[in-house]
Amino acid sequence: MLAAILLALSVPLVGCTSSPDPEPSTPPSAASTDAPAFSSESTTTDAAAHFDEVARATVAANARPGGRALVDALVAAGFDKSTMQVTADTTSIGRDADSVQFSVLWGEDCLIGQVSDAGYSSQTAPVLGTGACLVGSTRAIDW
């Protein structure tokens, strides 16, 4: 009788081992992410989305990052520093600027961002006739 009980209990366990989980029948695709891979060949729309993602993350880490922090974050994310412009962090009398604007020239378009007390905002605009993206005085990006 005891043998019959042990046999009845062990039958459901046949095939149960501690082996690793089987591989999924279809591996997840790297291309299944929402955002396409960013490169110098990306469309303006894709580049602007990447620009926004980087700038928002930078602002999330520091609500009022300086121009250098924004430029450095964009460079680290794959944008070309030589195509960027940024305004000064301080006014001519040494006070914090009300806002910092920064841009990346992307083909015939400009990716333009601004950080102020109101937060982060951006837009895409055509390149100016001067070949620049920002109007007025900008600081040298010499680091």
N, C-alpha and C positions, 0 to 999 in steps of 0.2 A: 504494500500500500504506500509506504514511504517513497519507494522508487517511482511509483506512478505520479505522485505529487511533485517530486523533484523534476521528473521528465516534463510534466505539464508546465512547470514554471520556467524551465530552460528553453523550451521550444520557441517562445516569442523572442528570446534573446539571440537566437541563431542569426548570424550575419551582423550583429551589432558589435562593432569594435571601436576603438578610439583612433581610427585612421583619420587623416585630414579630410576636410570637406572636398568633394569632387570639384573639379574646375567647372566654371559656368559654361554652358553650351555655346554662348556667344560672348566673348570678352567685351567689356565696355570699350567704346571707341573714344579715342582722344579727341576726335572731331565732334563729339557730342556736346561740347561746352557751348554756351550761348555766344561767346565772343570769338570772332575769328582771330587767328594768330596775327599779332602786330608785326609789321615790317616796313621798310622804306617804300615798299610797293603797295601798302594799304591805301584804300580809298580815303578821301577826306572824311567821310562819315565814320569809317572805322577808326581813323586816326583821332578824330574828335572824341569819340567814345573812350579811347585809351587815354587821351589827354585829360578828360574829365575824371576818369577813374583814378589816375595818379594824383591829380590836384585835390580831389575830394579826400583821398587817403592822407595826403600831406596836411590838409586842413583839419582832418579828424585827429591827427596826432598833435597838432598845435593850431589853435583857432586863428592865430595871426602870424603865420610863418613869414619870414622875410623873403625877399626876392631870391637870395642865394639858395635857400632851402627848396624853393619851388623849382628853380632851374636845375639844381642837383638831382632832385627827384625825377624830373623829366628826362634828364640825361641817363640816369640809372635805368629808366624804363625804356630806353632805346631811341629817344629823340636826339637829333643832332644839335649840339650846343651852338654851332656857328649859324644856325637859322633862328636863334632866339633873340628876343628883346625883353627887357624888364625895366620897370620904373624904379626910382629910388625908394628906399624904406623910410627915409626921413625928409622933412621939409628943408628949405634953405636956412631956417633958423634952428635946426636940430631937433624939431619935434617929430614924433612918429607920424608918418604919412597916413591920411585917412584911408587910403587904399593903395594896394600894389597891383599893377597890371603886368601881365607877362604874356608873351606870344611865341608861337612857332610858325614859321613860314612853311607851308605845306603845298608845294607846287604853285598853283595860281591862287591859293587860298591861305587865309590866316586863321589859326586856332588861337583864340584870345581868351584869357582868363583874368579874373579880378577877385581879390580877397579884400574884404573890408569888415567893419563891424557887423554888417548885414550878412556876412558869410561869403560863400563862393558862388560866383556866377560865370558864365562863359557864353561865347558865341563864335560862329564861323563867319568870316567876312572875306570879300575879295582883297587881294593884295593892293596896297595903295600905289599910286602912280610913281612914288619914290622908290618902290621896291620893298618898302618896309611894311610892318603891320600896325605899329603904334604911332600915333601922332604926338609930336612934342618931344620933350627931353627924355632920354633913357640913359641908364647907366651902362658902363662898359662891363661886359661879362668876361673878365680877364683872370679868372681863377681856374 
